[in-house]
Amino acid sequence: MIEISLMMARIAFGVIVLVAWLGMLPAGATSAAKASESVSFSSATYPPTPYQVAQALQKGSKPAPVPGQPLTGRLTKPDGEGPFPAVVVLHGCGGTWRWNEVWSDRLAGWGYVVLDVDSFGPRGETSICGHPGSISGQTRALDAHGAKTFLAGLPFADPARVAVLGMSHGGWATLNAIQKSTTTDLGLKPFRAAVVLYPWCSKPSDLDAPLLILTGELDDWSPAARCRTFVEGVN
């Protein structure tokens, strides 16, 4: 299922509708007390290719994936024991800022564990708006899956109900994270749902999670027309 909306005023409503439709919104969720902390984890990595496996075995060594990129993030949880559904949040090309805090607090208030991923700081960047391809959407898709794996290991997070929310450059990363090929290549389970806010929509591909796209008709950085083409090309 893919939905696209051009009314930015409906962002919060759209997010609520999607997660509620998927059964992710906890019954009776209200504005709850929240605890936040900085956490460290690693991005996902692709397993060794058949060629790499053959080369390693020839040398008598054990084939292994390249270590993931060390990352940091802000973990926010609702008050209570859980297990709660969870959301991975991916920032835009300007890095983490007030937007991330607002959404993390809002989602935690609705009863979600939130992991707000910093993809730039650990890579020595603060903003890449002038050169957005320097850290690609494909690279950050690995960040998203690494964050999902980290959440799945927490006793108060439900590993079967992890969604991903990305803005702009993070939306591009989200679209890559929910490609069937990405999940299959990584050997990981897909996200339960995905929401993207005015993303850079690239080439259509098969997806493995319900997707809600929220964008602006007059956006000249992330054109809505690209997202229409994306939606039309997804099987």
C-alpha positions in Angstrom: 0.0 0.0 0.0 1.3 3.5 -1.0 -0.4 6.7 -0.3 0.7 10.2 -1.3 -0.7 13.5 0.0 0.2 17.0 -1.1 -1.3 18.8 2.0 1.5 19.5 4.4 -0.9 20.5 7.1 -2.1 16.9 7.3 1.4 15.5 8.3 0.5 14.7 11.9 -2.9 13.4 10.9 -1.4 11.3 8.1 1.1 9.7 10.5 -1.6 8.9 13.0 -3.8 7.3 10.4 -1.1 5.1 8.9 0.3 3.8 12.2 -3.2 3.3 13.6 -4.3 1.4 10.4 -1.2 -0.9 10.9 -2.1 -1.5 14.5 1.0 0.2 15.8 -0.6 2.9 17.9 -1.0 1.5 21.5 -4.5 1.5 22.8 -5.0 4.4 25.2 -1.7 6.1 24.3 -1.5 9.5 25.8 1.2 12.1 26.4 3.5 10.1 28.7 6.5 10.8 30.7 9.6 10.3 28.6 13.2 9.4 29.2 15.9 10.3 26.6 19.5 9.1 26.4 22.3 9.1 23.8 23.1 5.6 22.5 25.7 4.1 20.2 25.2 1.3 17.6 26.4 0.4 14.1 24.8 0.5 10.7 23.8 -2.7 9.0 26.3 -4.3 6.5 25.8 -6.4 3.5 27.0 -10.0 4.0 30.0 -11.3 2.0 29.3 -11.9 -1.7 29.8 -15.4 -3.1 33.1 -14.2 -4.6 34.3 -12.9 -1.2 33.3 -16.2 0.4 35.2 -18.2 -2.1 38.3 -16.0 -1.8 38.2 -16.3 2.0 37.8 -20.0 2.0 40.7 -20.3 -0.5 42.8 -18.5 2.0 41.6 -20.7 4.9 39.8 -17.8 6.6 36.2 -17.3 7.7 34.2 -15.0 5.5 32.7 -12.1 7.4 31.0 -8.8 6.6 32.8 -5.5 6.8 32.1 -3.9 10.2 29.2 -1.4 10.3 29.7 2.3 10.5 29.6 3.4 14.2 26.6 5.6 14.8 25.0 7.6 17.6 21.4 8.5 18.2 18.9 9.9 20.7 16.7 7.2 22.3 13.4 8.3 23.7 10.9 6.0 25.4 7.5 6.3 26.9 6.9 5.8 30.6 6.2 2.1 31.4 7.6 -1.4 30.8 6.4 -2.0 27.3 7.1 -3.7 25.0 6.2 -0.6 22.9 6.1 -0.2 19.1 9.1 1.8 17.9 10.0 4.3 15.2 13.4 5.0 13.6 13.7 8.7 12.7 16.0 9.9 9.9 16.9 13.6 9.7 17.2 15.7 6.5 20.3 17.0 4.7 20.9 19.7 7.4 21.4 17.1 10.1 19.7 16.8 13.5 17.9 20.0 14.6 14.7 21.1 16.4 12.5 19.1 13.9 14.0 15.9 15.3 13.3 16.8 18.9 9.7 17.8 18.1 8.9 14.5 16.4 10.8 12.4 18.9 8.9 13.9 21.8 5.6 13.7 19.9 6.0 10.1 18.9 7.1 9.1 22.5 4.0 10.9 23.8 1.9 8.7 21.5 3.5 5.6 23.1 6.4 4.8 20.8 10.1 4.1 21.5 12.0 6.5 19.2 15.5 6.2 17.9 16.6 9.5 16.3 19.6 8.5 14.2 22.5 10.9 13.6 24.0 9.8 10.3 26.3 12.8 9.8 28.1 13.5 13.1 29.9 10.1 13.2 30.9 10.7 9.6 32.4 14.1 10.4 29.6 16.1 8.8 27.0 18.5 10.1 25.1 19.4 6.9 25.4 18.1 3.4 22.7 20.2 1.7 25.3 21.6 -0.7 26.5 18.1 -1.7 23.6 15.7 -0.8 25.1 12.8 -2.7 28.2 12.7 -0.5 26.3 10.4 1.9 23.8 8.6 -0.2 20.3 7.3 0.5 21.6 3.8 0.0 24.2 4.4 2.7 21.7 5.8 5.2 19.3 2.9 4.5 22.0 0.7 6.2 21.8 3.2 9.1 18.1 2.7 9.3 18.4 -1.1 9.4 21.2 -0.9 12.0 18.9 1.2 14.2 16.1 -1.3 13.7 18.4 -4.1 14.8 19.4 -2.1 17.9 15.8 -1.4 18.8 14.9 -5.1 18.4 17.4 -5.9 21.1 15.8 -3.7 23.7 13.5 -5.4 26.2 11.0 -2.5 26.1 10.7 -2.3 22.2 8.6 -4.7 20.2 10.8 -6.0 17.3 7.8 -6.9 15.2 6.5 -3.3 15.2 9.3 -1.0 14.1 8.5 1.8 11.6 10.7 4.3 9.9 10.1 8.1 9.5 12.4 10.1 7.3 12.4 13.8 6.2 13.8 15.1 2.9 17.3 13.4 2.6 16.1 11.0 5.3 13.0 10.3 3.2 15.3 9.3 0.3 17.1 7.0 2.7 13.8 5.6 3.9 12.7 4.8 0.4 15.9 2.8 0.0 15.5 1.1 3.3 12.1 -0.4 2.4 13.2 -1.7 -1.0 12.7 -5.4 -1.2 16.2 -5.8 -2.6 17.8 -4.0 0.3 16.1 -6.2 2.9 16.7 -9.4 1.0 20.4 -8.5 0.4 20.9 -7.7 4.1 19.1 -10.9 5.2 16.9 -8.8 7.6 13.2 -8.5 8.2 11.4 -5.4 6.7 10.1 -2.4 8.6 6.5 -2.6 9.6 5.6 0.7 8.0 7.3 3.8 6.5 6.4 7.5 6.4 8.4 10.1 4.4 8.1 13.9 4.4 8.9 15.6 1.2 11.5 13.0 0.1 13.8 12.9 -2.9 11.9 10.2 -4.9 14.3 8.3 -7.1 13.9 5.3 -9.4 10.8 3.2 -8.6 11.4 -0.2 -7.1 9.5 -3.0 -5.3 8.8 -2.2 -1.7 8.3 -4.4 1.3 6.4 -2.1 3.7 3.3 0.1 3.5 4.4 3.7 2.6 2.9 7.1 3.2 4.4 10.0 1.2 3.7 13.5 2.4 5.0 16.3 0.2 4.4 19.8 -1.1 3.1 20.7 -4.6 5.4 23.7 -4.8 8.5 22.2 -3.3 11.4 22.9 -5.7 14.0 20.9 -3.8 12.1 17.6 -3.7 9.5 17.9 -6.5 6.2 16.2 -6.0 6.2 15.1 -9.6 9.1 12.8 -8.9 7.1 11.1 -6.2 4.1 10.7 -8.5 6.4 9.0 -11.0 7.8 6.8 -8.2 4.3 5.7 -7.0 3.2 4.9 -10.6 6.2 2.7 -11.1 6.0 0.7 -7.9 4.5 -2.8 -8.3 
